[in-house]
Amino acid sequence: MAGLLEDQVFMAYTTYAAIVVVKMMLMSPLTAYFRMTRKAFANEEDVAIRGKSEEEKKRMLKPNADVERVRRCHLNDMENIIPFVLIGFSYALTGPELSTALLHFRIFAGSRIFHTISYVGAFPQPCRGLSFIVGLLATFSMAYRVLSTILVL
């Protein structure tokens, strides 16, 4: 274990994995912020404490486009960041060049950050689509390295 903590590629992996996982975790408070500011809640008990009329409570339980946009962004993070963390760990163990590994990790992290900004900010396409594809390609490239290294052995 001490050897891994001295490996520059593994340290770079843990740094970028932590960055994207924290970014993903921040989507929950962002969703809560949008729920509070848009008065759009998911559960009856959330609106019960507001002390409003029944009609107002029903309105507060209806889906809100802004809240749903943030929720979809969070879901997209989970669909992409979890595979990156798993594949990136295996990739770091294959002994890639530090510069190549950093390129993969930085491209993925940057693409996910830009994806969130373009998704929540409702930027016109293809901003969000391109950022998604770039991150996906970085993960596939690492997966290819892992598989090609394992299959050769």
Backbone as a ProteinNet text record, in pm:
[ID]
protein_1_A
[PRIMARY]
MAGLLEDQVFMAYTTYAAIVVVKMMLMSPLTAYFRMTRKAFANEEDVAIRGKSEEEKKRMLKPNADVERVRRCHLNDMENIIPFVLIGFSYALTGPELSTALLHFRIFAGSRIFHTISYVGAFPQPCRGLSFIVGLLATFSMAYRVLSTILVL
[TERTIARY]
83	0	86.6	197	285.8	340.2	362.8	411.9	314	185.5	83.6	81.2	98.5	92.4	213.2	315.6	433.6	431	341.2	329.2	260.6	329.3	275.3	145	134.5	11.6	-103.7	-79.5	-186.4	-225.9	-129.7	-160.5	-242.4	-206.9	-284.1	-426.7	-437.5	-570.3	-653.8	-597.5	-675.6	-714.7	-628.9	-660.5	-780.4	-774	-881.7	-1009.1	-994.6	-1113.1	-1183.3	-1105.6	-1165.6	-1234.5	-1173.6	-1233.1	-1369.4	-1377.4	-1504.9	-1608.2	-1564.2	-1660	-1716.9	-1632	-1681.7	-1776	-1742.5	-1831.1	-1966.8	-1965.1	-2090.3	-2167.9	-2097.9	-2163.9	-2226.2	-2166.6	-2220	-2350.5	-2382.2	-2507.9	-2629.3	-2614	-2725.4	-2762.7	-2664.8	-2701.4	-2752.5	-2700.6	-2749.8	-2895.7	-2930.2	-3069.7	-3156.7	-3109.6	-3184.9	-3203.3	-3098.6	-3108.1	-3216.5	-3215.4	-3316.8	-3456.4	-3468.7	-3599.4	-3650.4	-3563.1	-3604	-3638.3	-3553.1	-3576.5	-3692.6	-3718.8	-3829.2	-3956.5	-3944.8	-4058.2	-4118.7	-4031.9	-4073	-4016.7	-4103.6	-4060	-4108.8	-4043.7	-4074.6	-4171.9	-4179.5	-4257.4	-4356.5	-4470	-4574.3	-4525.5	-4444.1	-4396.7	-4306.4	-4247	-4163.3	-4246.9	-4368.3	-4454.1	-4545.3	-4561.7	-4651.3	-4604.4	-4473.7	-4422.3	-4434.4	-4470.8	-4482.2	-4609.2	-4710.3	-4833.1	-4915.6	-4910.6	-4984	-5118.8	-5197.5	-5326	-5302	-5406	-5394.1	-5359.3	-5416.4	-5388.3	-5241	-5189.8	-5049	-4956.5	-4995	-4914.6	-4910.1	-5023.7	-5027.1	-4937.3	-4938.3	-4852	-4704.6	-4671.1	-4532.5	-4484.7	-4577.5	-4541.6	-4526.7	-4559.6	-4546.2	-4398.6	-4356.9	-4217.9	-4185.9	-4064	-4016.3	-3904.9	-3907.5	-3810.5	-3666.3	-3643.8	-3507.5	-3456.9	-3542.7	-3505.1	-3476.8	-3560.6	-3541.8	-3414.4	-3378.5	-3253	-3133.2	-3132.8	-3022.5	-3021.1	-3137.8	-3145.3	-3092.6	-3125	-3074.6	-2923.2	-2872.2	-2727.7	-2660.4	-2720.3	-2666.8	-2669.8	-2777.3	-2787.9	-2680.7	-2659.3	-2556.9	-2418.7	-2395.3	-2269.2	-2251.2	-2353.9	-2343	-2316.4	-2377	-2358.6	-2218.6	-2147.5	-2015.8	-1900.7	-1921.9	-1813.7	-1784.1	-1887	-1863.1	-1779.8	-1812.5	-1724.2	-1582.2	-1569.3	-1435.5	-1354.8	-1416.9	-1345.3	-1300.3	-1387.2	-1353.4	-1248.5	-1271.5	-1177.9	-1046.9	-1056.3	-935.6	-844.1	-902.2	-822.6	-745.7	-815.6	-750	-645.5	-678.9	-586.3	-458.1	-471	-353.1	-262.1	-319.3	-240.6	-168.8	-203.6	-138.1	-3.7	32.9	162.9	173.7	73.5	84.4	186	228.2	315.1	238.3	306.5	242.1	173.9	241.6	182.9	54.8	52.7	-67.2	-179.7	-145.2	-246.1	-304.3	-217.5	-265.6	-358.4	-324.7	-409.7	-549	-554.9	-683.6	-761.7	-697.5	-765.5	-812.2	-727.3	-763.8	-874.6	-866.5	-972.4	-1105.6	-1105.5	-1231	-1285.3	-1201.1	-1246.7	-1296.4	-1221.2	-1263.5	-1393.3	-1409.7	-1532.5	-1652.8	-1637.4	-1749.4	-1784.8	-1685.2	-1712.7	-1783.9	-1732.8	-1798.5	-1937.3	-1954.6	-2085.7	-2186.4	-2147.5	-2237.6	-2271.7	-2172.1	-2195.6	-2289.6	-2265.4	-2349.7	-2488.8	-2500.6	-2632.1	-2715.8	-2661	-2736.4	-2760.1	-2662.6	-2676.8	-2759	-2805	-2886.4	-2818.6	-2687.2	-2614.7	-2672	-2663.6	-2715.7	-2629.5	-2694.6	-2620.1	-2534.2	-2419.9	-2369.5	-2279.3	-2284.3	-2194.1	-2199.3	-2318.5	-2333.7	-2299.7	-2346.5	-2320.5	-2172.9	-2101.8	-1958.2	-1882.5	-1919.1	-1849.2	-1875.1	-1995.4	-2026.2	-1941	-1935.7	-1860.4	-1711.8	-1656.7	-1513.7	-1480.8	-1562.8	-1539.9	-1555.7	-1655.5	-1679	-1561.3	-1508.4	-1394.3	-1270.3	-1250.6	-1136.8	-1150.2	-1270	-1292.9	-1275.3	-1328.2	-1311.1	-1163.5	-1088.3	-946	-872.7	-907.4	-846.3	-889.1	-1015.1	-1064.7	-991.5	-965.7	-891.5	-752.5	-685.8	-551.7	-557.9	-658	-671.4	-692.4	-785.9	-815.9	-699.8	-635.5	-523.4	-405.4	-387.2	-279.3	-312.1	-435.8	-476.6	-478.5	-529	-541.2	-405.8	-306.2	-171.8	-106.9	-139.4	-78.6	-119.9
-120.9	0	126.1	121.9	238.3	270.1	165.4	187.2	264.5	236	308.8	455.9	484.6	623.4	705	637.3	706.9	715.9	642.4	640.7	768.6	841.8	969.9	953.2	848	825	798.2	715.8	685.3	809.7	891	1016	1110.1	1116.6	1199.9	1145.1	1013.1	951	986.9	969.9	997.6	1144.5	1231.8	1375.1	1404	1357.6	1387.1	1309.3	1188	1113.3	1187.6	1239.3	1315.2	1441.2	1508.4	1631	1601	1498.1	1472.1	1412	1335.1	1281.7	1394.7	1487.3	1602.2	1685.7	1704.3	1777.9	1709.4	1576.5	1501.3	1517.2	1512.7	1527.4	1666	1767.3	1902.8	1920.9	1825.1	1834.1	1817.8	1745.2	1729.7	1863.2	1936.2	2067.8	2164	2150.7	2236.3	2204.5	2076.3	2036.6	2092.9	2083.1	2137.3	2288.1	2357.2	2501.6	2533.6	2460.7	2484.2	2450	2345.8	2310.8	2423.2	2475.6	2581.6	2711.2	2751.2	2878.9	2872.2	2754.6	2738.4	2688	2660.2	2606.2	2485.1	2391.9	2270.2	2150.9	2081.9	1974.5	1839.3	1734.1	1599.9	1525.5	1563.6	1488.4	1577.6	1518.6	1594.5	1650.7	1573.8	1622.6	1745.5	1763.8	1881.4	2009.2	1998	2115.8	2132.6	2027.9	2035	2139	2156.1	2250.7	2396.1	2415.9	2551.4	2623.5	2550.1	2611.3	2682.7	2635.2	2697.7	2628.3	2683.4	2621.9	2492.5	2410.5	2283.2	2305.5	2409.6	2439.9	2478.5	2559	2599.8	2479.5	2390.8	2270.7	2182	2168.1	2087.5	2147.9	2279.8	2346.9	2323.2	2321.6	2302	2157.9	2065.7	1926.2	1892.8	1988.6	1965.5	1977.7	1896.9	1904.9	2043.3	2086.1	2215	2189.4	2259.3	2236.5	2258.9	2362.3	2390.5	2281.6	2237.3	2131.6	2002.6	1971.8	1849.3	1855.3	1971.9	1988.7	1955.3	2005.6	1977.4	1828.7	1771	1627.6	1542	1578.6	1502.8	1516.1	1633.7	1655.2	1566.6	1559.2	1473.6	1327	1285.1	1147.1	1119.3	1213.6	1196.9	1186.5	1263.5	1251.2	1110.2	1057.3	923	819.2	838.3	744.3	751.1	860.2	877.6	879	936.5	947.8	814.3	736.6	605.9	516.1	503.9	425.8	482.7	616.1	676.8	636.2	640	604.6	458.5	370	227.2	197.5	249.1	223.7	298.7	419.8	497.6	429	363.4	289.8	177.1	99.8	-9.2	46.3	155.8	220.1	262.9	322.3	367.6	249.9	132.8	13.5	-47.6	-4	-59.1	5.9	107.4	171.7	262.8	346.3	437.1	548.5	613.2	730.7	838	910.5	1014.2	1118.2	1161.3	1265	1215.8	1090.3	1034	1020.2	973	957.3	1093.2	1192.2	1327.2	1380.5	1354.4	1399.6	1337.3	1206.5	1139.4	1198.1	1207.9	1253.9	1398.5	1482.4	1624.8	1644.9	1572.9	1584.3	1540.7	1428.9	1382.3	1483.6	1527	1620.7	1751	1803.7	1926.8	1910	1795.8	1773	1763.4	1701.4	1689.1	1825	1904.4	2037.8	2122.7	2119.7	2196.5	2141.9	2009.8	1949.5	2004.9	2012.8	2065.6	2211.5	2290.9	2433.3	2449	2372	2386	2328.2	2225.9	2165.2	2256.5	2295.5	2380.5	2518.9	2567.3	2697.9	2696.2	2579	2561.7	2621.4	2595.8	2640	2567.4	2631.2	2564.4	2443.5	2345.9	2230.4	2278.2	2223.7	2095.7	2105.4	2213.1	2228.9	2108.3	2078.6	1969	1835.9	1812.9	1687.2	1663.3	1767	1752	1724.1	1793.7	1770.2	1628.7	1578.8	1440.4	1343	1361.8	1271.8	1273.7	1390.5	1401.3	1321.4	1335.7	1260.3	1110.7	1073.6	932.5	872.7	946.9	897.9	881.1	971.1	957.2	829.4	801	678.7	555.7	557.8	444.8	422.6	530.5	518.6	448.9	485.8	418.6	272.2	244.6	107	23.5	82.7	12.7	-24.9	68.4	41.3	-73.2	-69.1	-174.8	-309.7	-316.3	-443.1	-492.9	-402.8	-445.6	-491.6	-434.3	-477.2	-613.9	-632.4	-759.4	-872.2	-844.9	-948.5	-993.6	-910	-945	-1040.3	-1024	-1108.7	-1246.7
0	0	0	73.4	78.5	-59.7	-143.1	-278.4	-363.6	-347.6	-423.7	-386.7	-259.1	-214	-258.3	-306.8	-359.1	-511.2	-574.7	-720.2	-767.6	-855.4	-901.8	-980.6	-1059.7	-1136.2	-1041.3	-940.8	-845.7	-766.2	-730.1	-658.5	-747.5	-875.1	-968.1	-980.1	-990.9	-998.4	-876.4	-756.6	-635.3	-628.1	-674.5	-674.1	-764.5	-888.3	-983.4	-952.2	-899.9	-857.2	-744.2	-649.4	-538.8	-590.1	-686.5	-741.9	-803.5	-888.1	-955.4	-860.4	-760.5	-663.2	-577.6	-534.8	-457.7	-544.1	-671.8	-762.5	-771	-779.7	-785.1	-654.5	-542.5	-412.8	-396.5	-456.1	-446.3	-523.5	-607.9	-681.6	-589.8	-479.5	-384.1	-319.6	-262.7	-209.5	-316.9	-439.8	-547.6	-578.3	-577.5	-597.1	-485.2	-361.5	-247.8	-262	-305.3	-326.8	-429.6	-541.1	-644.6	-593.3	-513.8	-456.8	-367	-282.1	-188.6	-262.2	-355.6	-423.5	-522.8	-577.5	-673.2	-605.5	-475.3	-397.4	-469	-501.5	-571.5	-495.8	-424.1	-336.4	-386.9	-339.7	-387.4	-296.5	-170.1	-72.7	1	36.3	105.9	239	310.6	440.6	426.5	309	286.1	275.6	223.2	210.5	331.1	411.7	527.8	629.5	642.7	741.8	696.7	573.6	519.1	565.7	610	660.5	555.5	433.2	322.9	303.3	212.9	179	101.9	92.2	20.3	-127.5	-185.6	-326	-345.4	-253.3	-259.5	-239.2	-148.5	-123.9	-248.6	-317.7	-439.8	-547.2	-557.6	-655.2	-622.4	-494.2	-452.7	-474.9	-494.5	-519.6	-667.9	-753.8	-897.3	-937.9	-1034.8	-1081.6	-1137	-1114.3	-1162.6	-1263.9	-1375.7	-1483.5	-1436.7	-1356.7	-1309.6	-1215.2	-1125.1	-1031.7	-1108.6	-1204.1	-1282.2	-1364.8	-1412.6	-1487.9	-1399.6	-1276.8	-1184.1	-1148.3	-1127.1	-1094.8	-1209.8	-1332.9	-1448.6	-1460.7	-1429.8	-1431.2	-1326.8	-1209	-1102	-1144.3	-1205.3	-1253	-1358.5	-1447.6	-1549.6	-1486.2	-1379.7	-1306.1	-1252.4	-1190.1	-1133.4	-1242.4	-1357.9	-1468.2	-1528.3	-1506.6	-1567.9	-1468	-1351.6	-1254.4	-1187	-1157.8	-1095.4	-1188	-1316.7	-1404.8	-1413.3	-1415.7	-1418.3	-1296	-1179	-1055.8	-1061.8	-1104.7	-1110.5	-1218.8	-1338.3	-1448	-1425.3	-1373.5	-1346.1	-1245.5	-1146.5	-1048	-1117.1	-1197.9	-1271.6	-1367.4	-1433.5	-1527.5	-1456.9	-1340.1	-1265.6	-1230.2	-1213.7	-1179.6	-1299.5	-1421.9	-1541.4	-1569.2	-1492.1	-1510.5	-1630.6	-1656.2	-1771.5	-1743.7	-1849.8	-1834	-1757.2	-1671.7	-1591.2	-1679.7	-1785.7	-1872.5	-1939.4	-1980.8	-2043.9	-1942.2	-1823.4	-1718.3	-1679.9	-1662.5	-1628.1	-1736.5	-1861.1	-1971.3	-1960	-1937.3	-1920	-1802.5	-1687.9	-1566.4	-1580.2	-1636.2	-1650	-1752.4	-1861.4	-1962.7	-1903.2	-1831.5	-1773.1	-1672.5	-1578.9	-1475.6	-1538.2	-1634	-1700.7	-1776.1	-1841.7	-1917.9	-1825.3	-1708.6	-1614.4	-1553.1	-1523.3	-1467.9	-1572.8	-1696.7	-1802.4	-1831.9	-1824.5	-1846.3	-1746.7	-1620.6	-1518	-1543	-1575.1	-1602	-1721.6	-1826.8	-1945.7	-1924.5	-1840.7	-1814.4	-1726.2	-1611.6	-1518.2	-1578.2	-1653.5	-1716.9	-1844.4	-1885.5	-2006.2	-2129.9	-2143.5	-2262.3	-2383.7	-2500.2	-2620.6	-2656.7	-2717.2	-2766.7	-2882.5	-2905.4	-2857.6	-2735.4	-2658.5	-2543.2	-2449.9	-2403.2	-2307.3	-2372	-2492.1	-2561.6	-2585.9	-2627.8	-2652.3	-2523	-2416.5	-2289.8	-2239.4	-2260.3	-2223.4	-2303.6	-2435.5	-2523.7	-2490.9	-2464.8	-2433.6	-2307.3	-2203.3	-2080.5	-2101.4	-2179.7	-2208.4	-2285	-2382.2	-2459.4	-2371.7	-2277.1	-2185.1	-2102.8	-2056.5	-1978.7	-2066.6	-2188.4	-2280	-2313.7	-2329	-2358.8	-2243.9	-2121.1	-2005.2	-1999.5	-2028.9	-2027.9	-2133.2	-2248.3	-2352.7	-2303.5	-2236.3	-2181.9	-2080.5	-1992.9	-1891.5	-1958.9	-2051.6	-2118.6	-2203.2	-2275	-2358.8	-2273.6	-2158.3	-2068.9	-2009.4	-1968.3	-1906.2	-2008.9	-2128.3	-2230.1	-2284.5	-2274.5	-2319.5	-2219.2	-2093.3	-1989.2	-2001.1
[MASK]
+++++++++++++++++++++++++++++++++++++++++++++++++++++++++++++++++++++++++++++++++++++++++++++++++++++++++++++++++++++++++++++++++++++++++++++++++++++++++

